[in-house]
Amino acid sequence: MNMNGWVASSQRVYRWLLRLYPQDYRTAYGMEMFHVFTAQCREAHKGQGRWGILSLWSRTLADVIVTVIREHLSDPHARVGLLEATPNAPLPWKGVLLVLIPGLIFFVSQIEQVISNNDWFYFVFYRAGYFLILPVLLVWVWTRRFPVWGLIPLGLLYATLWEYVQRFQLESLPFIGKWFARESIELVGTELSIYAWRYLFTSMICLILLGILLRVGVQRGQISRTGWIWLGVYGSLFVLRIVLEGYRSFSSWWVSPEEMNKYLFETSLWLGYTSLPFLLLVFIGMLFARKYEGFSFLMLLGYLLPIVIFGRYGVWNDYIPFYVVSLTVVAYRFIVALIAPVWLVRAAAIPSRQRAAAIPVAIAILCHLFLSVITWKVIAMSRLDLILIVWDPLMTAAGLGLAVALYLPGGEDRTVLSPPAVSAAAE
């Protein structure tokens, strides 16, 4: 190829690469960059021939990649969809693709788990949160803006860390670790197992943080009437669960009143230990709702993304047909990982976003309940056992309803949360 051929080919490729830059940047500098690159090509070919052209391209590609990323993150128009969301407008598709990355990873790993003996899903389950949050933190530090596509990795990291906390040995903590090194601890005249003490410690931290966030929400006027109703539903389900657990235990075996009181107290601690972290995440999302509104719901999708609705399939649980388990699990993962986030970020109006937040997740929860009902029917458990099995998905649904009320208020609730109302509440 002669000199004109090498230079002409390089010009065509470089002209295509210029399309990767933001529109405003191309308008201001595109022509000048093209002329400079053409001059560099001719000089490189004159000095070293085709090797000079290849050497120039190695430097040019690296510069293009770095510059394109930097300009898209810094340009006030290009960053919409990459870092921020325009109010009452769908997220551009370039932002949608970034939002979908965590879900695609989990969906592909779930498919691999189903069609092979590889534990891809559990490998991703324990590690993806740590790796996916790294680019989010780098962009946050670089631009001082938390990207909208970072909400799902943030919720996923929260779920991963909570899974780690459940396995963490609290006796290794400095100063207070000695309290967890005992077999039991006496509290208010009641001897608690070390596990109950662990539940109490974690639940108290969650309650303190919840109290702080509730106070902030009230001061900012972010908790609507509907939000208080959903919070009451969540609390009622929590109390009813304790009552049902006590009824099941009392009807199964006879115990003294003291033992029953101790059992109910430890059961309350256990339920607080398992249900309060999700409620805390719902209120953490309220902090992002001032900026992202309904897109804050993405953080909850990140939390729901790795939930295991059915463990590894094997001889110990082959009483349910494999195809039923596979289809249900894949359907759950597909809805939470792909359908729900795309529907949410592409919706513009508040009612559309409310439907996008409620309908897909409701279907996913029904998938979870479907497997629970089949398990109950095959094993022939009691009706009370079935109620207790489906209680956790019901509490999750109540928490998601609370999130919709906090992040996507509509009608009169939105009037309550308008800027004048917020100012009045602060005063």
C-alpha positions in Angstrom: 0.0 0.0 0.0 1.5 3.4 -1.0 1.6 6.4 1.3 -1.7 7.8 0.0 -3.4 4.5 0.8 -2.1 4.3 4.3 -3.0 7.9 5.1 -6.5 7.6 3.4 -7.3 4.5 5.4 -6.2 6.1 8.6 -8.3 9.1 7.9 -11.4 7.1 7.4 -10.9 5.2 10.6 -10.1 8.4 12.6 -13.2 10.2 11.1 -15.3 7.3 12.4 -13.6 7.5 15.9 -14.5 11.2 16.1 -18.1 10.2 16.3 -17.5 8.8 19.8 -16.9 12.2 21.2 -19.8 14.4 22.5 -21.5 16.5 19.9 -20.4 19.8 21.3 -16.8 18.6 21.5 -16.9 17.4 17.9 -18.3 20.7 16.7 -15.6 22.8 18.5 -12.5 20.6 17.9 -13.4 17.9 15.4 -12.1 19.5 12.2 -8.9 20.7 13.9 -8.2 17.2 15.4 -8.7 15.6 11.9 -6.2 18.0 10.2 -3.6 17.4 13.0 -4.0 13.7 12.7 -3.7 13.8 8.9 -0.4 15.8 9.2 0.9 13.3 11.8 0.1 10.4 9.5 2.0 11.9 6.6 5.0 12.7 8.8 5.0 9.2 10.4 4.8 7.4 7.0 7.5 9.7 5.5 9.9 8.9 8.4 9.2 5.2 9.2 6.7 4.0 6.6 3.8 1.7 7.7 5.5 1.0 11.0 5.4 4.7 11.7 1.6 4.7 11.0 1.1 1.7 13.3 3.1 3.3 16.0 1.1 6.5 15.7 -2.1 4.5 15.9 -1.0 2.8 19.1 -0.7 6.2 20.8 -3.8 7.7 19.1 -6.1 4.9 20.2 -5.0 5.2 23.9 -5.5 9.0 23.7 -8.9 8.6 22.1 -10.2 6.1 24.7 -9.0 8.3 27.6 -10.3 11.6 26.0 -13.7 10.2 25.0 -14.4 8.9 28.5 -13.2 12.1 30.1 -15.3 14.3 27.8 -18.4 12.2 28.2 -18.1 12.4 32.0 -17.3 16.2 32.0 -19.5 17.5 29.2 -22.7 19.0 30.7 -24.9 17.6 27.9 -23.2 14.2 27.4 -23.1 13.3 31.1 -26.9 13.1 31.2 -27.6 9.4 31.2 -24.1 8.6 32.2 -24.0 10.4 35.5 -27.3 12.1 36.1 -31.0 11.8 35.1 -33.1 14.6 33.6 -36.2 15.1 35.8 -39.4 13.7 34.3 -37.6 12.3 31.3 -36.5 8.8 30.4 -32.9 7.9 30.8 -31.0 7.9 27.4 -30.1 4.4 26.1 -26.3 4.9 26.8 -27.2 5.2 30.5 -29.6 2.3 30.2 -26.8 0.0 29.0 -24.7 0.9 32.1 -27.7 0.3 34.4 -28.1 -3.2 32.9 -24.5 -4.4 33.4 -25.1 -5.9 36.9 -28.3 -7.5 35.9 -26.8 -9.1 32.8 -24.0 -10.5 34.9 -26.4 -12.2 37.3 -28.8 -13.3 34.6 -26.0 -15.0 32.5 -24.6 -16.6 35.7 -28.0 -17.9 36.6 -28.4 -19.4 33.1 -25.0 -21.1 33.4 -26.0 -22.4 36.8 -29.1 -24.0 35.4 -27.6 -25.6 32.3 -24.4 -26.9 33.8 -22.9 -28.0 37.1 -20.8 -24.9 37.5 -21.5 -22.7 40.5 -21.3 -19.5 38.5 -24.2 -17.8 40.2 -22.8 -18.3 43.7 -19.4 -17.2 42.5 -21.0 -14.0 41.3 -23.2 -13.8 44.4 -20.3 -13.4 46.8 -18.0 -11.3 44.6 -19.8 -9.2 42.1 -20.8 -6.5 44.6 -17.2 -5.7 45.4 -16.0 -5.4 41.8 -19.1 -3.6 40.4 -18.8 -0.8 43.0 -15.2 0.0 42.0 -16.0 1.9 38.8 -18.8 3.7 40.6 -16.5 4.9 43.3 -13.9 6.0 40.8 -16.4 8.0 38.8 -17.7 9.5 42.1 -14.2 10.6 43.1 -13.3 11.8 39.7 -16.5 13.8 39.0 -17.8 14.4 42.5 -21.2 13.1 41.3 -22.7 9.7 42.2 -23.8 8.2 38.8 -27.3 7.0 38.4 -26.0 3.7 37.1 -24.2 3.2 40.4 -27.5 2.7 42.3 -27.9 -1.0 41.4 -24.2 -1.8 42.4 -24.7 0.1 45.6 -27.8 -2.0 46.5 -25.9 -5.1 45.5 -23.0 -4.2 47.7 -25.3 -3.6 50.6 -26.8 -7.1 50.1 -23.3 -8.6 49.9 -22.0 -6.9 53.0 -25.1 -8.0 54.9 -24.4 -11.5 53.8 -20.9 -11.1 55.2 -22.1 -9.6 58.4 -24.3 -12.7 59.0 -21.1 -14.8 58.9 -18.8 -12.4 60.6 -17.4 -13.5 64.0 -18.3 -10.6 66.3 -15.9 -11.8 68.9 -13.0 -10.5 66.7 -14.2 -6.9 67.1 -12.0 -4.6 69.2 -13.1 -3.6 72.7 -16.6 -5.2 72.5 -15.5 -8.6 71.1 -15.2 -10.1 74.5 -19.0 -9.8 75.0 -19.5 -12.2 72.0 -16.9 -14.7 73.2 -19.2 -16.2 75.8 -21.8 -18.9 75.4 -24.6 -16.9 76.9 -25.2 -13.4 78.4 -27.6 -12.3 81.0 -29.7 -9.2 80.1 -32.4 -7.8 82.4 -32.6 -11.0 84.3 -32.9 -13.1 81.2 -30.1 -15.4 80.0 -29.7 -15.0 76.2 -27.7 -17.2 73.9 -24.8 -15.6 72.1 -26.8 -15.7 68.9 -29.6 -13.7 70.5 -27.1 -11.2 71.7 -25.7 -10.9 68.2 -29.2 -10.3 66.9 -29.9 -7.7 69.6 -26.6 -5.9 68.8 -27.3 -5.7 65.0 -30.9 -4.8 65.4 -30.1 -2.0 67.8 -27.7 -0.5 65.2 -30.3 -0.7 62.5 -32.9 0.9 64.8 -30.6 3.8 65.7 -29.8 4.4 62.0 -33.5 4.1 61.1 -34.4 6.6 63.8 -31.9 9.1 62.4 -33.2 8.6 58.8 -36.8 8.9 59.9 -36.0 12.2 61.6 -34.3 13.5 58.5 -37.2 12.4 56.4 -39.7 14.1 58.6 -37.7 17.3 58.7 -37.4 17.3 54.9 -41.1 16.4 54.5 -40.2 13.3 52.5 -42.5 10.9 54.3 -46.0 11.2 52.9 -49.2 9.9 54.4 -49.1 6.9 52.1 -45.5 6.3 53.3 -46.6 6.2 56.9 -49.4 3.7 56.0 -46.9 1.4 54.3 -44.5 1.7 57.3 -47.4 0.7 59.5 -48.1 -2.3 57.3 -44.5 -3.4 57.5 -44.5 -3.1 61.3 -47.8 -4.9 61.6 -46.5 -7.8 59.5 -43.5 -7.9 61.8 -45.6 -8.1 64.9 -48.0 -10.7 63.4 -45.0 -12.9 62.4 -43.9 -13.0 66.1 -47.4 -13.9 67.1 -47.6 -16.7 64.6 -44.2 -18.1 65.6 -45.3 -18.1 69.2 -48.6 -19.8 68.4 -46.8 -22.5 66.4 -44.3 -23.2 69.2 -47.0 -23.1 71.9 -49.2 -25.6 70.0 -46.3 -27.9 69.2 -44.7 -28.4 72.6 -45.5 -27.4 76.1 -43.3 -24.9 77.9 -43.4 -22.8 81.0 -44.5 -19.1 80.7 -40.9 -18.1 81.4 -39.5 -20.2 78.6 -42.2 -19.0 76.3 -41.4 -15.4 77.0 -37.7 -16.0 76.4 -38.5 -17.8 73.2 -40.7 -14.9 71.9 -38.1 -12.4 72.9 -35.3 -14.3 71.0 -37.7 -14.8 68.1 -38.3 -11.0 68.0 -34.6 -10.4 67.9 -34.1 -12.9 65.1 -36.9 -11.3 63.0 -35.5 -7.9 63.6 -32.1 -9.1 62.6 -33.5 -10.4 59.3 -36.0 -7.7 58.4 -34.6 -4.4 59.7 -31.7 -4.2 57.2 -34.0 -4.2 54.2 -36.1 -1.5 55.9 -33.0 0.5 56.6 -32.0 0.3 52.9 -35.4 1.6 51.9 -34.8 4.7 54.0 -31.2 5.0 52.8 -32.7 5.3 49.3 -34.7 8.2 50.5 -31.5 10.2 50.7 -31.0 9.6 46.9 -34.6 10.3 46.1 -34.1 14.1 46.4 -31.9 13.9 43.4 -33.0 10.8 41.5 -36.6 10.5 42.6 -38.0 7.2 41.3 -34.6 6.0 40.0 -33.6 5.5 43.6 -35.7 2.3 43.4 -32.8 0.9 41.4 -30.9 0.4 44.6 -33.6 -1.9 45.9 -33.4 -3.9 42.6 -29.7 -4.3 43.3 -30.6 -5.7 46.7 -33.1 -8.1 45.2 -30.8 -9.1 42.4 -28.8 -11.8 44.2 -31.7 -13.2 46.3 -31.7 -17.0 46.2 -35.3 -18.2 45.8 -34.2 -21.8 45.4 -30.9 -23.4 46.4 -28.8 -25.9 44.4 -30.9 -28.5 42.8 -30.0 -32.1 43.8 -31.3 -35.4 45.2 -32.2 -33.7 48.4 -34.8 -31.5 46.7 -35.7 -33.3 43.5 -39.3 -33.7 44.7 -40.0 -30.6 42.6 -39.5 -31.1 38.8 -36.3 -29.5 37.6 -38.0 -27.7 34.7 -40.4 -26.0 37.2 -37.5 -24.8 39.3 -35.4 -23.7 36.4 -38.2 -21.7 34.6 -39.3 -20.0 37.8 -35.8 -19.1 38.9 -34.8 -17.8 35.4 -38.1 -15.9 35.2 -37.4 -14.2 38.6 -33.9 -13.3 37.6 -34.9 -12.0 34.1 -37.6 -9.8 35.6 -35.5 -8.3 38.4 -32.3 -8.0 36.3 -33.6 -6.8 33.0 -37.3 -6.0 32.7 -37.7 -4.0 35.9 -34.7 -1.6 35.5 -35.3 -0.9 31.8 -39.0 -0.2 32.4 -38.2 2.1 35.3 -35.5 4.2 33.7 -37.3 4.5 30.4 -40.5 5.7 32.0 -41.0 9.5 32.2 -44.2 10.4 34.1 -44.7 9.6 37.8 -47.6 7.1 37.2 -45.5 5.2 34.6 -42.6 5.0 37.0 -44.9 3.8 39.8 -46.2 1.0 37.5 -42.6 0.2 36.5 -41.5 -0.1 40.1 -44.5 -2.1 41.3 -45.6 -4.5 38.5 -42.3 -6.3 37.6 -41.3 -6.7 41.2 -44.8 -7.9 42.1 -44.5 -10.6 39.4 -41.0 -11.5 40.7 -42.4 -11.9 44.2 -45.2 -14.1 42.8 -42.5 -16.3 41.3 -40.9 -16.7 44.7 -44.3 -17.5 46.3 -45.1 -20.0 43.5 -42.1 -22.1 44.5 -42.9 -21.8 48.2 -46.5 -23.0 47.6 -45.2 -26.0 45.5 -42.7 -26.9 48.2 -45.5 -26.8 50.8 -47.8 -28.9 48.7 -45.2 -31.6 47.9 -43.8 -31.8 51.5 -47.3 -31.7 52.9 -46.6 -29.2 55.6 -49.2 -27.5 57.7 -51.1 -24.4 56.6 -49.3 -22.4 59.3 -46.0 -23.5 57.9 -47.0 -22.2 54.5 -48.1 -18.9 56.0 -44.7 -18.5 57.7 -42.9 -19.5 54.5 -44.6 -16.8 52.4 -44.3 -14.2 55.2 -40.8 -12.9 54.2 -41.8 -12.2 50.6 -44.9 -10.4 51.9 -42.7 -8.2 54.1 -40.5 -7.5 51.2 -43.5 -6.5 49.2 -44.6 -4.1 52.0 -41.1 -2.6 52.1 -41.2 -2.1 48.3 -44.6 -0.4 48.6 -43.0 1.9 51.2 -40.2 2.7 48.8 -42.7 3.6 46.0 -44.5 5.9 48.4 -41.2 7.6 49.4 -39.5 7.8 46.0 -42.5 8.2 43.7 -45.3 10.0 45.6 -48.3 10.9 43.5 -51.4 13.0 43.7 -51.9 14.6 47.1 -48.8 13.0 48.5 -46.7 14.7 45.8 -48.3 18.0 46.9 -47.2 17.3 50.4 -43.6 16.8 49.2 -43.5 19.9 47.0 -40.7 22.4 47.7 -42.9 24.9 49.6 -44.1 22.1 51.9 -40.6 21.0 52.5 -39.5 24.5 53.4 -42.4 24.8 55.8 -41.6 21.5 57.4 -38.0 22.6 57.9 -39.1 25.9 59.5 
